[in-house]
Amino acid sequence: DKDGDVSETGLHVFFGAYPNALTLFGELGILDRLQWKEHAMLFAKPGSAKKEFSTFDFPSLPAPLNAGVAILSNTDLLTWPEKIRLGIGLIPAYLFGQSYVEAQEGLTVQEWMRERGIPDRVTDEVFIAMSKALNFIDPDKLSMQCVLIALNRFLQETHGSKIAFLDGSPTERLCEPLREYIEARGGEVRTGSPVTRVLVNNENTLKLEAGRFAPVPPVIRVLVNNDDEKSVAGLLLGGDEVLSADYYVSAMPVDAVKKLTPPEWRSMEYFGKLINLRGVPVMNLHLWFDRKLSTIDNLIFSRSKLLSVYADMSETCQGYASDDNSMLELVFAPAAGWMTKTDDEILQATMQELERLFPEEIKADQSLAKVAKFTCVRTPTSVYETLPGMDKYRPSQQSPIPNFVMAGDFSKQKYLASMEGAILGGQLAAKVVADTTLANEQKKNFSAPKKLQDRPPVNQELPKDLQTPDMKMYTVRLGTVPRSVEAELEGSIATTPQR
């Protein structure tokens, strides 16, 4: 903003159990930008007379011993009978791994706990906070598969639950190195160029056949399917620009994909089942205070009714460091009933929750610490909602369209809705492109799908209805296909030679 302060789309942290993310950081040469914290999980105790935390400290022991010691040594959240019940319930996840985890996909967290005789108090004390941190929804809705994926990595990997913060703004410290990496290898990264249509080649092409023995009239027109059937011809961007390519890889959120799916594709099962997946509404809040709060250099599970996780970025992140003022970054979730509220209403509700977390330093009326500045980033549809039964609707990276490939954290991969899942989905999509390219090179008489001519934008300035509003993650608007583009798409009629 005008003060030079950054508002992030989410409170982004990286776990030791993110092998693909860590590999990416290594390839970019920026592993030193991860600020690793003490290996502990901290749960706030809202409503206490003073600010208190319940801590699970992971000692320097191999997994799963370190997790066992962390759970058993915590004495103020769970009782011994509760710990034993929970531990017995988690044994199959440790012994049978991914196959067991996937088999629990049809149960909510709450259902899974109750089936194993684990008291509801365990869910209330620990797994409400964990569910909101993982998918921004409560345990009576979240699929247990999502929680078990995280817990299984924590049980299997010694540093799996260890947390790192990026040392500054993700835009500068992560996205910029990605852009530089791509451009150094001949690629181009463009912002402010929203896709408004996926343009599709005609399902049928009108071909010409002459008489059987000689090319004399009458000419017979016959509609036959061809290799271009429903393939992508190009993309329509803001300003009526057209871009074409050999392959098109979507890394859009699932709700954007659904909106931009061409009508010609909607009857296909692959695209039709996407209607069952939907993004979760969430808000990311930033509160700059007029003083330094007594905080901790780590991520904190708030155990608050309205808040998920939070951190004092003036402590956890070098780029926001300050000895004089705290900046709390908080995830407001579940947020479904709050998306239409005003910023003032959201701030007031947040301050009431913070009073319960910082009773000696924060009052809702700001009679103690005062908020110098507040921002709220709204994402009406963020990561896909990981409800029971949703896994069967997730698409593979290989689509039925010959030159269209699906990436995204909602695409089929084992890490679900997360940054790690998004990176793995991208890797699997890249493999589809590589494998398809190699396979096509081996085909005799292979004919690539027809491409539209590239067209520069008619208007250099992006129309206001295509601009993403301030403090919002993204927006999708469908554009009108220019007549010249329609004509080119229709131009294949009577011009495609017969094979």
N, C-alpha and C positions, 0 to 999 in steps of 0.2 A: 504494500500500500504506500501512500505518500510518505509515511514515516520510515519506510524501509523494512517493516515487519512482515513476516510471512504467515499466511493462513493456509494450513495444510488440509487436504481432503480427508485425512484420517490420521490417527495416532499410529504411525508405522513402526513396528519393531521386527527384528529378525531373530529367529531361534537357531540354536545350534543344530536342530534337526531339520534345517533347510539346506540340504546338500546342493541342490541345483542353484539356489540363490547364491550360496557361498562360492560355487564354481564360477558363476557369472561375475561376481565381484573380483575374483582372482583373474579372470580373463581381461577384465577392464583395468586391472592394476590398482584397485581402490579398496583392497581389504583393510587397509589402515584407516579407512573412514568409518569403520564399524567400532562403536564404543561399547565394549562388553561390560556388563554389570556383574556384581556379586551373584553367585549362583544361588538364587533364592526366589521364592514366590511369596509376595506380600499381599495379605488380605486386610483391608481396613476394617475397623470396628466402629461403624457409625452409631451415634447415640451414646457413646461413652462420655464420661465427664471431661476427659482430655483426649487429645489425638493419640490413638493407639493402633498398632498393627499386630496381626497374628502371622507369624513367619514360618515358612517351610524352608529350612536351610539345608542345602544339598552339600554334604561333605565331599572331600576329595577321595572318593571311592568309585570303583567301576559300577556301571549300571547292571542290574537294578538295585544293588545294595544302597547306592546313594539316595535313590528315591524312597526306599524302605526306611532308611534312617530319618529322612526328612519328614515322612508322614508320622512315624512312631514318636519322634521327639517333639512334635507339636502337641502341646497339652491343653490349649484353650479353645480349639474349634471343635474337635471331635473327641468323643469318649473312646475308651479302649474297645468296648463291644462294637461301636460303629466302625472303628478302624479295621477290626477283624473282619466284619461283614463285607466292607468295601474291598479289602485285600483279597478275600476269597473270591469275590465276584470278578476281580481283574485278572486272576490267574490264567483263565483260558486265553485272554488277549495276549498275554506274555508267551504262553506255550505254543499257541497255534497261529499267532500273527495275523497277517492280512486276511486270510480266509475266514477266520472267526470274526474279525472286525466287519467285513463286508456282510456277513450273515446277520448282523444286528441292525441292518439298515432300516428295517421295517418298524423299529420300536423308537418311541421317544425316550429321552433321557429319564424322565420320570417313570415311564412304564418299565424300562430296563431295571431301574433301581428297585422298584416294588416287586417285580418278579423274583428278585434274588434276596428279598427280605431285608434290604438295606433301608433303614429308617428315613422318612421324609426329611428329617432334620439334616441329614448329610447333603441332600439336594439343596435345601435352603441355605445351609452354611457355606457350601463350597461350589456346587454346580450351577446355581443361578448365575453367579459371577462368571464362571468358566463358560457357560453357554452364551452369555451376552458378549463375552470377549471374542468367542470363536465365530459367531454368526449373527450377533445383534438381536437374538430372540431368546425367549425363556425356555427352560428345560421341559415344559409340558408341550412344546412344539418341536424343538430341535431333535433331529435324528441322532440316536446314540452312536451311530457310525462316526459322526463328526468328532465327538468327544473321544471315542476310542482310538481314532487315528492319531490324535495328539498324545493321548496318554500312552499309547503303545510305543510311539517314538521316544517319549520320555523314559519309559521302562527299558527300552532296548539300547539307547545311546547315552553314554555317560554325560555328555554336555547337551543333550537334546533339549532340555528345558531352559538352558541358559539364554539370556536375552541380551541383544545388542540394539542400541539406537544408532541411527545415522548421525554423523557429526555436524549436520546442518540441514538446510532446506533440500528436500528430495529433488527439486527442480535443478538445483545447482550441483549437488553432490552425487546424484545418481543419474538423472535423466540427461544431463549435459555430457557426461562421459559416454553414455550410450549413443547419443547423437554423433559425437566425435568419432567413435568407433565405426559407425555405419558410414559416415561421410568419407572417412579415410579409405574405405574400401569401395568407393564409387557409388554409394547409395545416397539417397536424399531424404531428409526429414522435413515435413511441412506441417505447420500448425495453421489454424484459421482457415482450413480448407475442408469443411464438413462434407461428407458424402450425403447426397440427397436422394439418389436413386441408384439401384443396381440394375443396369441395362442388360436385357437378355436377348440373345439371338432368337429368331422366330422358331417356334417348335417345328413347324413344317416349312420347307422351302419349295417354291414352285419351280419345277425343272421342265426343260423342254425335251420332248422326244419327237424325232421326225418319223416318217414312215419306216417300216422295217427294212426295206431294201434300198431306198434312196431318199435323200433329204429334199423331198418335194412336199408341197402343201397337200392336204391340210396338216398343220402342226398340231399335235395333241399335247395339251397341258396336263400334267399329272402331279398330284401332291404326294410326296414321299418323305419319310423321315430321313435325316442326314446326321452326320457326326457332330453338327453344331447344336443338336437338340437341347434347348433350354440352357445352353452354356452362357457364361458372362461375356458380353460383347464390350463392356466398358463400364466406367463409373461416371455418374453425373455429380459434379461438385457444386458448391455454392458459386454464384456468378455464371452459371451455365457452362462451366468448364467441363470438358470430357477427357478422361484419361483411360488408356487401355493398357493391358499387360498380358503376359503369357499365363500367369496364375494370380489369383486373388485370395489373400489370406485375411480372414476376418479375425480381429482381436477385440471386437466390440463387446460390451456387456450384453447379456442375453436379451434384455428388453429392447435394446437398440437393434439387435439382429432381427427380432420378431417384427419390429416396425418397418425395417428396410427389406424384409424378405419379399422378393417379387411375386406378384400374383401367380405367375406361371409355375412357381415352386411350391405353393401352399398346399396343394393336394398330395404332395409326396409325404410319406410317413416320417421321413427323416426331419423335415421342417415342421410338419404338423404337430409332432409331439413336443416341440419347443414351447407351445402355448401353455404347457403345464408348469414350466419353470418361470419364476418371477423373482425380481430383485427385492432385497430388503431395504426399507427406508431407514436411513441413519443420518445423524448430524454430528459434525465434529466442531467442538467449541474451543475458543481461545480466550482466556481471561488474563489480561495484564494488570497486575496489582501495584498499588502505590508503595509497597514495601516488600521486604523479603519474608517469606513464610518459612516455618521450620518444616522442611520437607526432606525427602530421601532420594538418593540418586538411583532410582529404579522405577520400573513399572509397578503400579498398584492396582489391584482388583478392588473396586470401591465398595462392593456389596451394598450399593445404594439402589433404591427403587428405580431411579431414573437414569443413573449413570452406569456405564460399563467399567472401563478402565481409565486411569488418568496418570499424568506424570507432570512434575514441575520441570519444564523444559530448560529453565535457567540452571538446573542442576544436571540433568541427564544428557544435554546436548551442547557440545562446545560452541556451535554456531549461535546459540541463544543464551550463552552464559552471562550471568549477572550476579554480582554480590549485593546489589541494592534492591532489586525488584524480582518478584516471581512471576512467571508466566505459566499458568496451568493450562494444559491441553487435555480435554476430556471428550470421551465418546458418549453421546447421548443416545441411549438405547434401552428398550425398544422405543422407536420413534414414530410408529404408525399414527398415533393419535395426536402428534405434535407438529407435523409438517406444515400445517396451515396456521400455526400460532405465530405471533409476532416475535421479533427478536427480544423485545422487552419482556414478554411473557416467559420466553425460554430462559432468559437471564435470571428473572426472579425465581423461577422454579429451581434453577441450578444453584442459586445462592442459598436457598433453603436446604438443599442437600449438602452443600459445602459447609454450612453451619454445623451439621451433624458430624462431618468429617474433621473439621477444624474448630471445635467448640471454643477454644481459647483465643482464636485469632480472627475468625470470620463470623459475622452476623449477617442475616439476610437483609437487614436494613442498611448495611454498610457502615454501621456505627464504629466498627473496628477497621479491618482492612478494606480499602476502597478499590473499586474496579476502575482503573484508568482508561481501559479500552476493552471492548468485547467484539468478537466476530463469531459468526455461525455459518458454517459451510453445510448446505443441505444437499443430500443425495437421495432423491425419492426412490431410486432403484439402483442399489449398489450390488454387492455380490449376491448370487442366487440364494434363495431361502432353502436351507438344507432340511426339508421336512421328510418324514418317513415316506418311502415309496417313490421318491423323486429320482432315484439313481437310474431307473430304467428309461427315463426321458432324456438323459444327458447324451448328446450326440458324440459320435466318434469324430476324429479329426478328418477322416476321409469322408467326403460328402458324395452324394450321387451325381453331383455336377462335375464334369471332368476337369474344370479349371478353377474350382472354388474349394477352399480348404478352411476348416473351422478351428480356430484356436480359442483361448479364453479359459478362465478357471472353471467355468461350467462344463467345458468339454470333458470327455471321458479321460480321467487320470486319477491317481490314487490320493492326491492331497486336497481334493475338494476345493472349497472357496477360500483361497488364500493367495498371497503373493507367490509362495512356492508352487502352488497349483497352477497359477497363471504361467509361470516360467516353464514348468514341465509341459503344460499344454502347448506352449509355443515350440518347444523342442520337438514334440511329437508331430506338430503340424509341419515343421521344417522337414522332418523325415518323410512325410507323405509327399511333399513337393519333390524332394530328391528322388524318391523311389519311383514316382510317376514319370518324372523326366527321363530317368534311365530306361523305364519300361517302354515309353513312347519311342525312344531312340532305336529300340530293337524291332519295332513294328515296321513291316513293309508298307509303303504307301500311306504312312501316317499323315493325316491332315489336321492341323491345329484348328481350334475353334476360330471363327471369324472375329476380327477385331474392328471396332469403330475407329475412325480417324480421331486423333487427339485434337482437341479444340481449346484455344486459350479462353480465359474468362471474358465474358462480354463486359462485365462491370468489375473493376479492380476492387471496389469497396464492397465488402460483404453486407448483404441486406440485414437490417436489424433483427428480423425474425429468425435468422440463422445464427445470430451471435449468442453464445452461451451467457446467460446473465451472471453478474458478479456474485461470488459466493455460492455458485452451483456447480456440480461436478461436470455435467454435460447436458446437451439437449439434442433432440432429433426432430428434424422437420423434413417432410417429403416435398421434393421439388416437382415442377411441371416439366416434362420432357419437351425440349424445343422442337419445333416442326422439322427443322433441318436434320435433327438427330433421328426423329421418327422416320423421315424419308430414307435416311441411310440404312436404318434397320430393315425397312421394307424393300430396300433396293436389291436385296439378294434374290427377290422374286424374278424369275426369268433370266437371271444372269449366272447362276451357279452351274458350271458344266457337270454333266453326268459322268459318273464313274461306272 
